[in-house]
Amino acid sequence: MAYKIKIGNDKFEVVVGEVKNGLASVKVNGESYAVEIERQDSAAAPASASAPAQGSASVAAPIPGTILDITVQVGDKVETGQTVAIIEAMKMENNLVSSVNGRVREIRVRKGAHVKTGDLIIIIG
């Protein structure tokens, strides 16, 4: 997924690649990094992002936007990297993908829903 972000007066183009086993492949302004993703403290998590059950993974909104499509249904088998939803943010469509192999356990939003950063969209177990 590609993002254009601004921190103060500095602009960055960030491309997030594969996320696997707590590591993400990220390019910032063309320079590659391996980024370790730490588990978010539950006290800091948004109220709408209650954690999925242990032994499962979730797909959350990376940025605020509108859900254009949910490409799976509860019970569907999904594979790592498979698109499970599409979000429109900043006039760009972004594919949201599964970080694990598993089955869709829960879908928490509907097509057309407006989501905030961190809102849970799909739980896979």
N, CA, C and O atoms as CSV, one atom per row, in Angstrom:
chain,resi,resn,atom,element,x,y,z
A,1,MET,N,N,0.840,-1.159,0.000
A,1,MET,CA,C,0.000,0.000,0.000
A,1,MET,C,C,0.895,1.234,0.000
A,1,MET,O,O,1.906,1.270,0.702
A,2,ALA,N,N,0.531,2.232,-0.775
A,2,ALA,CA,C,1.342,3.445,-0.869
A,2,ALA,C,C,0.640,4.605,-0.182
A,2,ALA,O,O,-0.577,4.761,-0.277
A,3,TYR,N,N,1.430,5.416,0.511
A,3,TYR,CA,C,0.909,6.580,1.219
A,3,TYR,C,C,1.817,7.768,0.945
A,3,TYR,O,O,3.029,7.618,0.789
A,4,LYS,N,N,1.228,8.928,0.890
A,4,LYS,CA,C,1.991,10.174,0.876
A,4,LYS,C,C,1.662,10.852,2.190
A,4,LYS,O,O,0.506,11.177,2.461
A,5,ILE,N,N,2.694,11.064,3.013
A,5,ILE,CA,C,2.454,11.636,4.333
A,5,ILE,C,C,3.287,12.892,4.513
A,5,ILE,O,O,4.287,13.100,3.825
A,6,LYS,N,N,2.862,13.712,5.439
A,6,LYS,CA,C,3.570,14.946,5.744
A,6,LYS,C,C,3.739,15.021,7.255
A,6,LYS,O,O,2.774,14.885,8.007
A,7,ILE,N,N,4.971,15.238,7.688
A,7,ILE,CA,C,5.269,15.427,9.106
A,7,ILE,C,C,5.922,16.795,9.203
A,7,ILE,O,O,7.049,16.989,8.747
A,8,GLY,N,N,5.212,17.737,9.794
A,8,GLY,CA,C,5.688,19.112,9.788
A,8,GLY,C,C,5.732,19.593,8.352
A,8,GLY,O,O,4.722,19.535,7.651
A,9,ASN,N,N,6.873,20.063,7.907
A,9,ASN,CA,C,7.024,20.497,6.519
A,9,ASN,C,C,7.657,19.436,5.633
A,9,ASN,O,O,7.841,19.661,4.437
A,10,ASP,N,N,7.995,18.280,6.202
A,10,ASP,CA,C,8.650,17.213,5.453
A,10,ASP,C,C,7.611,16.279,4.846
A,10,ASP,O,O,6.673,15.852,5.520
A,11,LYS,N,N,7.792,15.964,3.549
A,11,LYS,CA,C,6.885,15.065,2.844
A,11,LYS,C,C,7.597,13.745,2.579
A,11,LYS,O,O,8.785,13.719,2.258
A,12,PHE,N,N,6.844,12.635,2.719
A,12,PHE,CA,C,7.392,11.309,2.532
A,12,PHE,C,C,6.449,10.485,1.673
A,12,PHE,O,O,5.229,10.610,1.776
A,13,GLU,N,N,7.025,9.641,0.821
A,13,GLU,CA,C,6.247,8.646,0.104
A,13,GLU,C,C,6.573,7.312,0.753
A,13,GLU,O,O,7.724,6.876,0.735
A,14,VAL,N,N,5.570,6.662,1.326
A,14,VAL,CA,C,5.770,5.432,2.074
A,14,VAL,C,C,5.015,4.302,1.376
A,14,VAL,O,O,3.814,4.403,1.123
A,15,VAL,N,N,5.736,3.231,1.073
A,15,VAL,CA,C,5.127,2.053,0.468
A,15,VAL,C,C,5.307,0.892,1.440
A,15,VAL,O,O,6.431,0.502,1.755
A,16,VAL,N,N,4.183,0.342,1.915
A,16,VAL,CA,C,4.222,-0.787,2.840
A,16,VAL,C,C,4.007,-2.050,2.021
A,16,VAL,O,O,2.988,-2.215,1.349
A,17,GLY,N,N,4.999,-2.943,2.096
A,17,GLY,CA,C,4.924,-4.203,1.367
A,17,GLY,C,C,4.412,-5.313,2.260
A,17,GLY,O,O,3.475,-5.125,3.035
A,18,GLU,N,N,5.039,-6.470,2.142
A,18,GLU,CA,C,4.607,-7.643,2.890
A,18,GLU,C,C,4.806,-7.454,4.395
A,18,GLU,O,O,5.825,-6.935,4.851
A,19,VAL,N,N,3.797,-7.893,5.146
A,19,VAL,CA,C,3.883,-7.906,6.602
A,19,VAL,C,C,3.795,-9.365,7.017
A,19,VAL,O,O,2.807,-10.043,6.735
A,20,LYS,N,N,4.846,-9.847,7.695
A,20,LYS,CA,C,4.871,-11.260,8.054
A,20,LYS,C,C,5.688,-11.442,9.325
A,20,LYS,O,O,6.787,-10.901,9.451
A,21,ASN,N,N,5.149,-12.201,10.256
A,21,ASN,CA,C,5.838,-12.535,11.505
A,21,ASN,C,C,6.349,-11.303,12.243
A,21,ASN,O,O,7.457,-11.307,12.778
A,22,GLY,N,N,5.539,-10.252,12.270
A,22,GLY,CA,C,5.892,-9.057,13.012
A,22,GLY,C,C,6.868,-8.128,12.313
A,22,GLY,O,O,7.311,-7.140,12.899
A,23,LEU,N,N,7.210,-8.434,11.058
A,23,LEU,CA,C,8.095,-7.576,10.277
A,23,LEU,C,C,7.383,-7.085,9.030
A,23,LEU,O,O,6.666,-7.840,8.373
A,24,ALA,N,N,7.586,-5.811,8.708
A,24,ALA,CA,C,7.002,-5.231,7.502
A,24,ALA,C,C,8.122,-4.747,6.595
A,24,ALA,O,O,9.119,-4.193,7.058
A,25,SER,N,N,7.945,-4.961,5.311
A,25,SER,CA,C,8.863,-4.434,4.311
A,25,SER,C,C,8.331,-3.058,3.915
A,25,SER,O,O,7.227,-2.947,3.382
A,26,VAL,N,N,9.123,-2.000,4.178
A,26,VAL,CA,C,8.658,-0.633,3.966
A,26,VAL,C,C,9.702,0.145,3.166
A,26,VAL,O,O,10.902,0.020,3.411
A,27,LYS,N,N,9.234,0.950,2.207
A,27,LYS,CA,C,10.112,1.873,1.488
A,27,LYS,C,C,9.664,3.287,1.826
A,27,LYS,O,O,8.482,3.616,1.723
A,28,VAL,N,N,10.620,4.123,2.231
A,28,VAL,CA,C,10.350,5.528,2.520
A,28,VAL,C,C,11.196,6.342,1.549
A,28,VAL,O,O,12.426,6.296,1.577
A,29,ASN,N,N,10.503,7.093,0.685
A,29,ASN,CA,C,11.185,7.871,-0.359
A,29,ASN,C,C,12.193,7.016,-1.127
A,29,ASN,O,O,13.299,7.466,-1.427
A,30,GLY,N,N,11.803,5.788,-1.439
A,30,GLY,CA,C,12.619,4.890,-2.238
A,30,GLY,C,C,13.652,4.085,-1.472
A,30,GLY,O,O,14.276,3.199,-2.056
A,31,GLU,N,N,13.860,4.353,-0.199
A,31,GLU,CA,C,14.843,3.614,0.596
A,31,GLU,C,C,14.136,2.510,1.384
A,31,GLU,O,O,13.143,2.769,2.063
A,32,SER,N,N,14.645,1.287,1.292
A,32,SER,CA,C,14.009,0.121,1.909
A,32,SER,C,C,14.380,-0.025,3.379
A,32,SER,O,O,15.507,0.257,3.786
A,33,TYR,N,N,13.398,-0.476,4.166
A,33,TYR,CA,C,13.584,-0.740,5.591
A,33,TYR,C,C,12.812,-1.998,5.956
A,33,TYR,O,O,11.770,-2.289,5.371
A,34,ALA,N,N,13.334,-2.744,6.932
A,34,ALA,CA,C,12.579,-3.821,7.564
A,34,ALA,C,C,12.102,-3.236,8.886
A,34,ALA,O,O,12.913,-2.851,9.728
A,35,VAL,N,N,10.805,-3.172,9.064
A,35,VAL,CA,C,10.219,-2.511,10.223
A,35,VAL,C,C,9.593,-3.554,11.137
A,35,VAL,O,O,8.760,-4.350,10.703
A,36,GLU,N,N,9.999,-3.548,12.408
A,36,GLU,CA,C,9.406,-4.451,13.389
A,36,GLU,C,C,8.134,-3.826,13.918
A,36,GLU,O,O,8.126,-2.666,14.331
A,37,ILE,N,N,7.063,-4.592,13.906
A,37,ILE,CA,C,5.772,-4.107,14.374
A,37,ILE,C,C,5.537,-4.666,15.764
A,37,ILE,O,O,5.466,-5.880,15.953
A,38,GLU,N,N,5.418,-3.779,16.729
A,38,GLU,CA,C,5.148,-4.193,18.094
A,38,GLU,C,C,3.648,-4.241,18.312
A,38,GLU,O,O,2.888,-3.509,17.678
A,39,ARG,N,N,3.244,-5.093,19.197
A,39,ARG,CA,C,1.833,-5.205,19.534
A,39,ARG,C,C,1.383,-3.914,20.205
A,39,ARG,O,O,2.061,-3.396,21.092
A,40,GLN,N,N,0.239,-3.403,19.775
A,40,GLN,CA,C,-0.281,-2.164,20.339
A,40,GLN,C,C,-0.846,-2.423,21.724
A,40,GLN,O,O,-1.599,-3.376,21.922
A,41,ASP,N,N,-0.484,-1.575,22.687
A,41,ASP,CA,C,-0.998,-1.690,24.044
A,41,ASP,C,C,-2.508,-1.475,24.010
A,41,ASP,O,O,-2.977,-0.511,23.406
A,42,SER,N,N,-3.270,-2.353,24.643
A,42,SER,CA,C,-4.730,-2.257,24.595
A,42,SER,C,C,-5.241,-0.955,25.188
A,42,SER,O,O,-6.306,-0.487,24.786
A,43,ALA,N,N,-4.529,-0.357,26.123
A,43,ALA,CA,C,-4.971,0.916,26.702
A,43,ALA,C,C,-4.870,2.042,25.691
A,43,ALA,O,O,-5.591,3.034,25.791
A,44,ALA,N,N,-3.972,1.896,24.709
A,44,ALA,CA,C,-3.796,2.943,23.711
A,44,ALA,C,C,-4.662,2.720,22.480
A,44,ALA,O,O,-4.770,3.606,21.633
A,45,ALA,N,N,-5.277,1.555,22.369
A,45,ALA,CA,C,-6.079,1.246,21.192
A,45,ALA,C,C,-7.379,2.037,21.196
A,45,ALA,O,O,-7.970,2.262,22.252
A,46,PRO,N,N,-7.833,2.466,19.994
A,46,PRO,CA,C,-9.122,3.149,19.913
A,46,PRO,C,C,-10.246,2.235,20.405
A,46,PRO,O,O,-10.159,1.015,20.269
A,47,ALA,N,N,-11.273,2.808,20.960
A,47,ALA,CA,C,-12.377,2.023,21.506
A,47,ALA,C,C,-13.007,1.123,20.461
A,47,ALA,O,O,-13.447,0.018,20.781
A,48,SER,N,N,-13.060,1.587,19.190
A,48,SER,CA,C,-13.693,0.803,18.137
A,48,SER,C,C,-12.811,-0.329,17.656
A,48,SER,O,O,-13.241,-1.119,16.816
A,49,ALA,N,N,-11.585,-0.435,18.163
A,49,ALA,CA,C,-10.647,-1.441,17.683
A,49,ALA,C,C,-10.395,-2.518,18.728
A,49,ALA,O,O,-9.248,-2.906,18.950
A,50,SER,N,N,-11.447,-3.005,19.371
A,50,SER,CA,C,-11.249,-4.044,20.370
A,50,SER,C,C,-10.543,-5.231,19.736
A,50,SER,O,O,-10.825,-5.590,18.593
A,51,ALA,N,N,-9.635,-5.833,20.470
A,51,ALA,CA,C,-8.752,-6.857,19.926
A,51,ALA,C,C,-9.521,-8.117,19.552
A,51,ALA,O,O,-10.502,-8.474,20.205
A,52,PRO,N,N,-9.066,-8.789,18.494
A,52,PRO,CA,C,-9.673,-10.066,18.128
A,52,PRO,C,C,-9.248,-11.138,19.128
A,52,PRO,O,O,-8.316,-10.935,19.906
A,53,ALA,N,N,-9.927,-12.264,19.103
A,53,ALA,CA,C,-9.618,-13.366,20.006
A,53,ALA,C,C,-8.207,-13.873,19.758
A,53,ALA,O,O,-7.679,-13.766,18.650
A,54,GLN,N,N,-7.595,-14.432,20.817
A,54,GLN,CA,C,-6.255,-14.986,20.687
A,54,GLN,C,C,-6.270,-16.085,19.638
A,54,GLN,O,O,-7.229,-16.852,19.554
A,55,GLY,N,N,-5.209,-16.165,18.836
A,55,GLY,CA,C,-5.135,-17.161,17.779
A,55,GLY,C,C,-5.748,-16.688,16.482
A,55,GLY,O,O,-5.927,-17.475,15.553
A,56,SER,N,N,-6.073,-15.410,16.410
A,56,SER,CA,C,-6.630,-14.868,15.188
A,56,SER,C,C,-5.876,-13.602,14.816
A,56,SER,O,O,-5.072,-13.095,15.599
A,57,ALA,N,N,-6.138,-13.099,13.625
A,57,ALA,CA,C,-5.513,-11.869,13.144
A,57,ALA,C,C,-6.619,-10.937,12.690
A,57,ALA,O,O,-7.748,-11.359,12.441
A,58,SER,N,N,-6.276,-9.670,12.586
A,58,SER,CA,C,-7.288,-8.717,12.156
A,58,SER,C,C,-6.766,-7.874,11.009
A,58,SER,O,O,-5.559,-7.728,10.815
A,59,VAL,N,N,-7.702,-7.326,10.258
A,59,VAL,CA,C,-7.407,-6.350,9.222
A,59,VAL,C,C,-8.045,-5.061,9.702
A,59,VAL,O,O,-9.258,-4.995,9.902
A,60,ALA,N,N,-7.222,-4.033,9.885
A,60,ALA,CA,C,-7.707,-2.757,10.398
A,60,ALA,C,C,-7.462,-1.668,9.365
A,60,ALA,O,O,-6.610,-1.804,8.487
A,61,ALA,N,N,-8.218,-0.590,9.483
A,61,ALA,CA,C,-8.053,0.548,8.587
A,61,ALA,C,C,-6.703,1.213,8.846
A,61,ALA,O,O,-6.437,1.636,9.971
A,62,PRO,N,N,-5.846,1.312,7.831
A,62,PRO,CA,C,-4.546,1.941,8.037
A,62,PRO,C,C,-4.638,3.464,8.086
A,62,PRO,O,O,-3.767,4.129,8.648
A,63,ILE,N,N,-5.693,4.006,7.498
A,63,ILE,CA,C,-5.941,5.452,7.454
A,63,ILE,C,C,-7.453,5.662,7.396
A,63,ILE,O,O,-8.181,4.727,7.064
A,64,PRO,N,N,-7.942,6.856,7.707
A,64,PRO,CA,C,-9.384,7.108,7.605
A,64,PRO,C,C,-9.838,7.005,6.147
A,64,PRO,O,O,-9.107,7.381,5.231
A,65,GLY,N,N,-11.039,6.497,5.948
A,65,GLY,CA,C,-11.549,6.386,4.584
A,65,GLY,C,C,-12.922,5.762,4.543
A,65,GLY,O,O,-13.596,5.624,5.564
A,66,THR,N,N,-13.327,5.385,3.336
A,66,THR,CA,C,-14.628,4.770,3.087
A,66,THR,C,C,-14.416,3.377,2.515
A,66,THR,O,O,-13.611,3.194,1.601
A,67,ILE,N,N,-15.135,2.394,3.048
A,67,ILE,CA,C,-15.043,1.022,2.547
A,67,ILE,C,C,-15.775,0.948,1.207
A,67,ILE,O,O,-16.987,1.149,1.138
A,68,LEU,N,N,-15.020,0.657,0.143
A,68,LEU,CA,C,-15.615,0.537,-1.187
A,68,LEU,C,C,-16.158,-0.859,-1.444
A,68,LEU,O,O,-17.168,-1.030,-2.127
A,69,ASP,N,N,-15.469,-1.863,-0.882
A,69,ASP,CA,C,-15.890,-3.237,-1.135
A,69,ASP,C,C,-15.317,-4.160,-0.067
A,69,ASP,O,O,-14.218,-3.942,0.443
A,70,ILE,N,N,-16.078,-5.185,0.257
A,70,ILE,CA,C,-15.618,-6.294,1.084
A,70,ILE,C,C,-15.604,-7.485,0.134
A,70,ILE,O,O,-16.651,-7.876,-0.382
A,71,THR,N,N,-14.437,-8.065,-0.102
A,71,THR,CA,C,-14.305,-9.083,-1.137
A,71,THR,C,C,-14.435,-10.511,-0.614
A,71,THR,O,O,-14.271,-11.468,-1.371
A,72,VAL,N,N,-14.728,-10.658,0.677
A,72,VAL,CA,C,-14.882,-11.976,1.294
A,72,VAL,C,C,-16.158,-11.999,2.124
A,72,VAL,O,O,-16.773,-10.965,2.383
A,73,GLN,N,N,-16.539,-13.204,2.533
A,73,GLN,CA,C,-17.694,-13.390,3.412
A,73,GLN,C,C,-17.247,-14.217,4.613
A,73,GLN,O,O,-16.226,-14.902,4.562
A,74,VAL,N,N,-18.019,-14.145,5.690
A,74,VAL,CA,C,-17.724,-14.957,6.865
A,74,VAL,C,C,-17.677,-16.420,6.442
A,74,VAL,O,O,-18.564,-16.911,5.743
A,75,GLY,N,N,-16.617,-17.110,6.883
A,75,GLY,CA,C,-16.433,-18.518,6.547
A,75,GLY,C,C,-15.506,-18.757,5.370
A,75,GLY,O,O,-15.029,-19.876,5.180
A,76,ASP,N,N,-15.238,-17.718,4.570
A,76,ASP,CA,C,-14.344,-17.875,3.423
A,76,ASP,C,C,-12.924,-18.176,3.882
A,76,ASP,O,O,-12.467,-17.641,4.892
A,77,LYS,N,N,-12.227,-19.031,3.139
A,77,LYS,CA,C,-10.820,-19.307,3.385
A,77,LYS,C,C,-10.020,-18.212,2.679
A,77,LYS,O,O,-10.289,-17.892,1.522
A,78,VAL,N,N,-9.029,-17.635,3.383
A,78,VAL,CA,C,-8.185,-16.611,2.789
A,78,VAL,C,C,-6.718,-16.977,2.973
A,78,VAL,O,O,-6.361,-17.733,3.877
A,79,GLU,N,N,-5.882,-16.434,2.108
A,79,GLU,CA,C,-4.454,-16.683,2.168
A,79,GLU,C,C,-3.706,-15.385,2.431
A,79,GLU,O,O,-4.212,-14.300,2.143
A,80,THR,N,N,-2.519,-15.497,2.969
A,80,THR,CA,C,-1.672,-14.334,3.208
A,80,THR,C,C,-1.524,-13.542,1.909
A,80,THR,O,O,-1.219,-14.101,0.856
A,81,GLY,N,N,-1.745,-12.232,2.005
A,81,GLY,CA,C,-1.618,-11.361,0.837
A,81,GLY,C,C,-2.879,-11.207,0.017
A,81,GLY,O,O,-2.920,-10.391,-0.903
A,82,GLN,N,N,-3.914,-11.976,0.333
A,82,GLN,CA,C,-5.169,-11.898,-0.416
A,82,GLN,C,C,-5.929,-10.638,-0.031
A,82,GLN,O,O,-6.043,-10.315,1.152
A,83,THR,N,N,-6.453,-9.916,-1.035
A,83,THR,CA,C,-7.269,-8.738,-0.776
A,83,THR,C,C,-8.586,-9.167,-0.149
A,83,THR,O,O,-9.285,-10.027,-0.685
A,84,VAL,N,N,-8.926,-8.560,1.000
A,84,VAL,CA,C,-10.182,-8.884,1.681
A,84,VAL,C,C,-11.146,-7.694,1.695
A,84,VAL,O,O,-12.347,-7.859,1.908
A,85,ALA,N,N,-10.604,-6.498,1.465
A,85,ALA,CA,C,-11.446,-5.303,1.423
A,85,ALA,C,C,-10.714,-4.222,0.636
A,85,ALA,O,O,-9.498,-4.276,0.457
A,86,ILE,N,N,-11.481,-3.242,0.173
A,86,ILE,CA,C,-10.904,-2.098,-0.532
A,86,ILE,C,C,-11.408,-0.834,0.147
A,86,ILE,O,O,-12.607,-0.673,0.370
A,87,ILE,N,N,-10.476,0.063,0.477
A,87,ILE,CA,C,-10.812,1.311,1.147
A,87,ILE,C,C,-10.406,2.472,0.236
A,87,ILE,O,O,-9.366,2.423,-0.420
A,88,GLU,N,N,-11.235,3.509,0.205
A,88,GLU,CA,C,-10.874,4.729,-0.509
A,88,GLU,C,C,-10.453,5.758,0.531
A,88,GLU,O,O,-11.193,6.062,1.467
A,89,ALA,N,N,-9.253,6.283,0.346
A,89,ALA,CA,C,-8.726,7.297,1.251
A,89,ALA,C,C,-7.917,8.289,0.425
A,89,ALA,O,O,-7.100,7.896,-0.408
A,90,MET,N,N,-8.144,9.545,0.657
A,90,MET,CA,C,-7.442,10.608,-0.063
A,90,MET,C,C,-7.542,10.413,-1.583
A,90,MET,O,O,-6.565,10.603,-2.308
A,91,LYS,N,N,-8.731,10.034,-2.050
A,91,LYS,CA,C,-9.035,9.832,-3.467
A,91,LYS,C,C,-8.225,8.709,-4.113
A,91,LYS,O,O,-8.051,8.678,-5.331
A,92,MET,N,N,-7.729,7.783,-3.280
A,92,MET,CA,C,-7.000,6.623,-3.781
A,92,MET,C,C,-7.643,5.353,-3.240
A,92,MET,O,O,-8.071,5.300,-2.087
A,93,GLU,N,N,-7.705,4.330,-4.093
A,93,GLU,CA,C,-8.192,3.034,-3.640
A,93,GLU,C,C,-7.018,2.225,-3.116
A,93,GLU,O,O,-5.966,2.159,-3.752
A,94,ASN,N,N,-7.202,1.607,-1.946
A,94,ASN,CA,C,-6.165,0.799,-1.329
A,94,ASN,C,C,-6.715,-0.583,-1.023
A,94,ASN,O,O,-7.786,-0.713,-0.428
A,95,ASN,N,N,-5.981,-1.622,-1.430
A,95,ASN,CA,C,-6.367,-2.984,-1.104
A,95,ASN,C,C,-5.920,-3.295,0.315
A,95,ASN,O,O,-4.773,-3.038,0.681
A,96,LEU,N,N,-6.811,-3.839,1.100
A,96,LEU,CA,C,-6.482,-4.308,2.442
A,96,LEU,C,C,-6.354,-5.815,2.343
A,96,LEU,O,O,-7.262,-6.494,1.864
A,97,VAL,N,N,-5.205,-6.344,2.805
A,97,VAL,CA,C,-4.918,-7.757,2.608
A,97,VAL,C,C,-4.781,-8.504,3.925
A,97,VAL,O,O,-4.508,-7.920,4.973
A,98,SER,N,N,-4.977,-9.790,3.837
A,98,SER,CA,C,-4.812,-10.660,5.004
A,98,SER,C,C,-3.331,-10.861,5.275
A,98,SER,O,O,-2.539,-11.041,4.350
A,99,SER,N,N,-2.964,-10.828,6.552
A,99,SER,CA,C,-1.572,-11.081,6.937
A,99,SER,C,C,-1.347,-12.547,7.306
A,99,SER,O,O,-0.230,-12.942,7.639
A,100,VAL,N,N,-2.415,-13.355,7.248
A,100,VAL,CA,C,-2.328,-14.766,7.626
A,100,VAL,C,C,-3.205,-15.623,6.720
A,100,VAL,O,O,-4.103,-15.127,6.040
A,101,ASN,N,N,-2.917,-16.932,6.729
A,101,ASN,CA,C,-3.833,-17.901,6.129
A,101,ASN,C,C,-4.885,-18.227,7.181
A,101,ASN,O,O,-4.561,-18.345,8.362
A,102,GLY,N,N,-6.123,-18.371,6.771
A,102,GLY,CA,C,-7.169,-18.725,7.733
A,102,GLY,C,C,-8.550,-18.581,7.142
A,102,GLY,O,O,-8.726,-18.552,5.924
A,103,ARG,N,N,-9.529,-18.490,8.026
A,103,ARG,CA,C,-10.928,-18.296,7.612
A,103,ARG,C,C,-11.443,-16.993,8.187
A,103,ARG,O,O,-11.066,-16.586,9.286
A,104,VAL,N,N,-12.312,-16.347,7.425
A,104,VAL,CA,C,-12.924,-15.106,7.889
A,104,VAL,C,C,-13.885,-15.460,9.013
A,104,VAL,O,O,-14.844,-16.206,8.820
A,105,ARG,N,N,-13.606,-14.905,10.204
A,105,ARG,CA,C,-14.442,-15.190,11.369
A,105,ARG,C,C,-15.497,-14.124,11.580
A,105,ARG,O,O,-16.600,-14.414,12.043
A,106,GLU,N,N,-15.157,-12.884,11.238
A,106,GLU,CA,C,-16.089,-11.783,11.509
A,106,GLU,C,C,-15.791,-10.626,10.559
A,106,GLU,O,O,-14.633,-10.328,10.264
A,107,ILE,N,N,-16.849,-9.985,10.089
A,107,ILE,CA,C,-16.727,-8.758,9.296
A,107,ILE,C,C,-17.424,-7.676,10.094
A,107,ILE,O,O,-18.615,-7.785,10.384
A,108,ARG,N,N,-16.682,-6.617,10.454
A,108,ARG,CA,C,-17.210,-5.604,11.363
A,108,ARG,C,C,-17.718,-4.340,10.682
A,108,ARG,O,O,-18.224,-3.445,11.359
A,109,VAL,N,N,-17.597,-4.245,9.375
A,109,VAL,CA,C,-18.072,-3.058,8.663
A,109,VAL,C,C,-18.849,-3.480,7.425
A,109,VAL,O,O,-18.814,-4.639,7.011
A,110,ARG,N,N,-19.544,-2.520,6.847
A,110,ARG,CA,C,-20.282,-2.761,5.607
A,110,ARG,C,C,-19.727,-1.870,4.507
A,110,ARG,O,O,-19.067,-0.865,4.772
A,111,LYS,N,N,-19.998,-2.248,3.295
A,111,LYS,CA,C,-19.640,-1.425,2.147
A,111,LYS,C,C,-20.253,-0.040,2.341
A,111,LYS,O,O,-21.428,0.078,2.690
A,112,GLY,N,N,-19.465,1.000,2.118
A,112,GLY,CA,C,-19.939,2.374,2.284
A,112,GLY,C,C,-19.662,2.960,3.656
A,112,GLY,O,O,-19.867,4.154,3.874
A,113,ALA,N,N,-19.194,2.122,4.592
A,113,ALA,CA,C,-18.920,2.604,5.952
A,113,ALA,C,C,-17.709,3.539,5.962
A,113,ALA,O,O,-16.748,3.337,5.220
A,114,HIS,N,N,-17.772,4.547,6.801
A,114,HIS,CA,C,-16.637,5.444,7.015
A,114,HIS,C,C,-15.874,4.911,8.221
A,114,HIS,O,O,-16.461,4.671,9.277
A,115,VAL,N,N,-14.576,4.729,8.064
A,115,VAL,CA,C,-13.756,4.171,9.134
A,115,VAL,C,C,-12.643,5.144,9.509
A,115,VAL,O,O,-12.211,5.975,8.711
A,116,LYS,N,N,-12.193,5.005,10.765
A,116,LYS,CA,C,-11.065,5.779,11.262
A,116,LYS,C,C,-9.836,4.877,11.313
A,116,LYS,O,O,-9.955,3.653,11.266
A,117,THR,N,N,-8.674,5.478,11.406
A,117,THR,CA,C,-7.429,4.727,11.539
A,117,THR,C,C,-7.552,3.767,12.728
A,117,THR,O,O,-7.918,4.175,13.830
A,118,GLY,N,N,-7.247,2.508,12.492
A,118,GLY,CA,C,-7.276,1.500,13.544
A,118,GLY,C,C,-8.589,0.765,13.710
A,118,GLY,O,O,-8.649,-0.234,14.427
A,119,ASP,N,N,-9.658,1.244,13.055
A,119,ASP,CA,C,-10.938,0.532,13.168
A,119,ASP,C,C,-10.791,-0.878,12.600
A,119,ASP,O,O,-10.237,-1.055,11.515
A,120,LEU,N,N,-11.286,-1.888,13.331
A,120,LEU,CA,C,-11.240,-3.255,12.861
A,120,LEU,C,C,-12.239,-3.432,11.721
A,120,LEU,O,O,-13.380,-2.975,11.791
A,121,ILE,N,N,-11.785,-4.097,10.688
A,121,ILE,CA,C,-12.635,-4.328,9.524
A,121,ILE,C,C,-13.001,-5.807,9.437
A,121,ILE,O,O,-14.169,-6.159,9.276
A,122,ILE,N,N,-11.987,-6.668,9.545
A,122,ILE,CA,C,-12.211,-8.107,9.394
A,122,ILE,C,C,-11.336,-8.856,10.399
A,122,ILE,O,O,-10.200,-8.458,10.656
A,123,ILE,N,N,-11.872,-9.943,10.968
A,123,ILE,CA,C,-11.099,-10.825,11.829
A,123,ILE,C,C,-10.968,-12.168,11.144
A,123,ILE,O,O,-11.944,-12.749,10.669
A,124,ILE,N,N,-9.722,-12.650,11.104
A,124,ILE,CA,C,-9.410,-13.916,10.437
A,124,ILE,C,C,-8.811,-14.852,11.476
A,124,ILE,O,O,-7.945,-14.451,12.253
A,125,GLY,N,N,-9.271,-16.097,11.491
A,125,GLY,CA,C,-8.744,-17.046,12.474
A,125,GLY,C,C,-8.493,-18.388,11.877
A,125,GLY,O,O,-8.049,-19.301,12.573
